[in-house]
Amino acid sequence: MANSPSKGKPILEIKDLVTRFYIPDGIVKAVDGVSYTIHEGEIVGVVGESGCGKSVTALSIMGLIPWPPGVIEQGEVLLDGVDVLKMDTEEMLRVRGAELSMIFQEPMTSLNPVLTIGRQLTESLEVHLDMDRAGAVARAGELLEMVGIPDGSSRLDDYPHQFSGGMRQRVMIAMGLSCNPKVLIADEPTTALDVTIQAQILELIQRLNQELGTAVIIITHNLGVVARYADWVNVMYAGRIIESGPAAEIYENPQHPYTLGLLSSVPRLDEPKKSKLVPIEGMPPDLSDLPQGCAFRARCRFAIEKCATEYPPSELIDGTDDHHRSCWINVDESAEKDVYVNR
């Protein structure tokens, strides 16, 4: 598990972010009051089931929510103290790719199939760093070699279809890091890659984080990835962060029933071979028709009457410095915890 470094200064602060999609069937509350901070050189893991708002939060940070149907209704995204949500299109174009960068889920659909890899790399270098053509080409070759593509300069004239899935993902990482951004968002960076390539890609992101000091947000449903690489973890459910804290603290002492359920549904090497996994029953709620009270109540083994009427505020857990949860129940005092612990 990653060791939390001494925190540098805050580089990105997300405050009460709300993003909604207006569709014929109703209003989808995709992001509903998300707040967290990323510090210099920190790796933050954002975890949760599909549809919980992880990727929409990232797209909101990047200013890539399409209207219609999506709109960022409130909140602030402060990059070095400047709210990027208040920037006009020209200002945002200068920031996006240069200071804020993102690796998208599917490299084959994110890379332009009719442009060479070299052209897709050099464009941002010419626009954001004001490099001439020759300098941008030389830098593009260096970037490909930095992310583990041998003899990168010779691959600049190749097209995306001439690269394997793992190599295309490395190209996406090179593009994301090309202008030395302050914050890199990696949205499911190992999707559809085999296990060996996954490990190589994640080790690469960690090495570049350490060498370049780039703050990284890793969005994933893979709890093993977060355990190994993240310094801080935000657990999302139904558009909100329901538990957050240092990675070691979250894994050793989960304090929200949903987090406990996620961890108990994953096989562990330190468990007996015959131990059974404990799945989270039911399905995530419809974000266009959220229930009153806690959105996780219908799936929660710990739920009490109060959970059906009031949403729990985020509170600091006793005895910790920065471990928060949104839950009315003290998990450690509930007999229901035995279902997970003694599985």
N, C-alpha and C positions, 0 to 999 in steps of 0.2 A: 504494500500500500504506500502511496506517495506520502512523503513527509511534508507537512505544511511549512512553507518557508516563512521567515519573518516578513510580514506584509509591507510592501512598498506603498507609495501613495495611490489613492484611488485614481484609476484611469478611465473607467466607464461606470456611471451611476444611472441605474434605471429606477425611476420613481413613479409608482402608481400607474403603470402602463395599462391602458384599456384599448383593445382592438376588437372590433365587431364586424360581422359580415351580414349585410342586409339581403336576404334571399326571399323568394316568394313564400316559403314555408315559415318565415319568421326571422328573428334576429339571433344570429349565432354569436354567443359570447366566448370567442376563441381565447382571448387574453383578458383577464378580469382583475386588474389591480396588482400586477406583478411589480415587485421592487427587489432589487439586489445590486451589489457593487462588485466590480472586478478591479483588483489591484495590479500594479505593474508586476510582470513575471509570473502571475498566478494562473493555474489551470482550474477552471470551474466546470464541473460536470452537471448537466441538466438532464434528469432522468424522469421516466414515466411512460405509461402506455401510449400507443398511437392515439392521436386525437386529443391529447391533454393540453396542447398549446405550445409545445417546445419550439417547433419550427416557425410558427406564426410569430412568437416572441422575437426570434432571430430576424425574421424578415421585417418586422416592425423596427427593430434597431437599425437595420440597413436602409429603411425607407423604401421597401420594395413591396408594400401591400397595394395590390391593384384596386383602383376604384373605377367603376363598380366591380364587385359588391362590397369591398372591404374599406374600412376607414379606421384610423387611429383617433379615438375620441378624446382621450385625455392622457396626461402623463408627461414625463420628461425623460430624455435620453441624453445625459450630460457626458460629453467626451472632453476631458480636460476642462470641465466646467462650462462648456458651451453646449447648448441644447440643439442637437442635430435635427430635431423635429420641427424647429422653427426656421431652418435653413430653406432658401429657395432652391429651385432645381439646379441652378448653376453651382451654387455653393455645395450642394449635396454631391454633385458629380465630382467635385474636387476632393471631397472627403472619402467617398466610397471607392475602395480599391487602394487608396493611399494610406489612410489612417485607420479605416474600418474595412476589413476584408472578410470574405466568406468562401468556404469550400462547400459546394452544394452536394446533395445526396448522390445524384447520378452523373458521373463524369461523361458518359456517352451522350446524354441529352444536354448537358451543360456546355460541352465543347461544340464549337461550330464545325460541322462535318465538311464544309467546303473551303475552310481556311486552314492553312498549314499551322502546325503547332507553333512554329517560330513567329508567325504573324500575330497569333493570339497572345503570345507572351510579350512581344515588342510593343504592341499597341499601348498598354498601360504604362510602360517605361517611357515612351515618347510623350504621352499625355501628362503624366503626373510628375515625372522626374526631368522632363525637358531634355531627354537624351537625343542625340542625332541617330540616324539609322544604323551606322556602323557600331556605335557604342551600345545601342539597344540590342543588336544581334549578338555582340560579344557577351553582354550581361545575360541574355537569354540562355546561351550555351552554358554559362556558369551555373545558372539556376537549375537547369536540368541535371547537371552533375551533382549539385548540392543535395538534390532530393533522390539521388541514387540511380540515375539513368546514365549508364556508361557512354562516354564519348558524346556528350549532349549536343555539341555543335553539329555533329553529323546527322542528328535527328530533327533539326529545325525545319527541314523541308518536307517532313513526313506529315501525313494527315492522321486525325484521331483513330480511324479504323485500322491503322497500321500498328497500333499499340495495344497491348493486352489490357485487361481491366485494371490490374494493379498499376501498370505504367500510366494509364490515363489518370488514375487517382493521384499519382505522383506529379503529373503535369498540373492538375488542379491545385495541388499544394504549392507548386512552384509559382503559379499565377497568383495565388493568395498571398504569398510572401514576397512577391517581386518588388514591391515598393516599401518594404520594411514597415508594415502596418503596426500601429500600437495595439490593436486588438484583432485577433483572428478567430472567426466563428467557424467551427467544423461541424456541419450538420450530417450526422450519421456517416462519418468519413470512411467507414469500412463496410458499408452495405454491399452485398453481393460479391464480396471478395472471400477467397478461401482463407482458412485460419492462419496459415503461414504468412500470407501477404498482409492480413489484418495486423498481425504483430509487427511486421516491418513498417507499415504505415504509421502505426501508433508510436513506435519507438522513434521514428523520424520526427513526428510532431513534437514529442517530448524533447528530443535533442535540440531542435530548432528553437523551442521555447526557452531552453536553458542557455543556448549560445547567443540568441538574438534578444532575449528578454521580452519577447512578445507575449502579451496576455492571451490566453486561449480559452474559449468556451467550447466544450465538447458536448454536443447534443446526441444522446444515445438512449437506447432501451437496454443496452448491454451493461449489467451491473458489474461484471468482471472488469470491463474497460475502465469504469469509473474508480473502482477499488484500486487499480494499479497506477493510474495516471493522475487522478484529480487531487487537488489540495482542498477543494471546497465542493460541496454537493447541494444542489437545489432539487428537491423532489416535487414534481408538478402533478396536479390532478384537477381536471375540469377547469383549466385556465388559470389556476392559482398555484402558488408555492405553498405546500402544506407542511413541509419540513425543510430546514436548511441548517447547515453547520459544517465544521471540518469533516473531511472524509472519514478519518479514523474514528471520530466520535459517532458519526451516523451509522457506520457499519458495526461498531462494537456495542452501541447503545441506542438502537432505533426507538423513537418515541411516538411515532404516529402509526396507527393500525395499518395504513396503506403501505408505508415503508416496511413495516414488519412483514406484511404479506408479500411484497416484492422479493425481499431477501429470502423468505421461506419457500418461495416457488422456484428457487434456483438450486441445482445440485451443488454439493460441497464435498471436497475431498476429505475433510476432517469428520464427516458424518459416517455412521455405520452403513454398509452397503445396502442393508434392507430397510433403511429409513425411508419413509414416504415423503414426497413433496406435498406441500399444503397449498393448493391453488387458491387464488382469489375468486370467489364465486361471483357470478353475474357479469354484467357488461357495464362499461363506462356510460354515464348519463348522456342524453341528448343535449348538446350545448345550446340548442335553441329552445329548450324547455327544461331548464334546470329546476330541481325540486327546492322547496323552501328548506332552510337550515343547511346542514352539511351535505355536500354533494355525494360523499362517500357512504352515507348512512345506510343505504339499501344493501350494500355489500359488506358491511362492517360487523364483525363478531362482537365488538365491544359496545355497540351503539346503545344509548340511553334515550329517554323521552326528550330530553332537551335538544338532542341532535336534530330532531325533526322540525324544530321551530327557530333555532338561532344558529347562525354561522359562527364558529369559534374564532376569536381573534388570534393573531400570532403572538405567542408569549415565550419569553425566555425560560428555559427549563432550569429548575433549581439546581444549584451546584455547578453550573456551566457558565462560561463567559460569553459564548456566542452561538449556542445551539437553540434554535427556535422551532416551535411546532404550532399548528392550528388544530387543536383537539380539546374536547371537554373532558376526556378520560385520561387518568394517569395509568398508562399502560403497565407500568411495573407493579401496580397494586391490584391489577385485574386478574382474576383466575383464568380468564380467556387466553392469557399469554401462554399458558401451558400447552394450548393446542399447537402453537408454533415451536415452543422450546422443546417439548417432549414428543416431537413428531416421530 
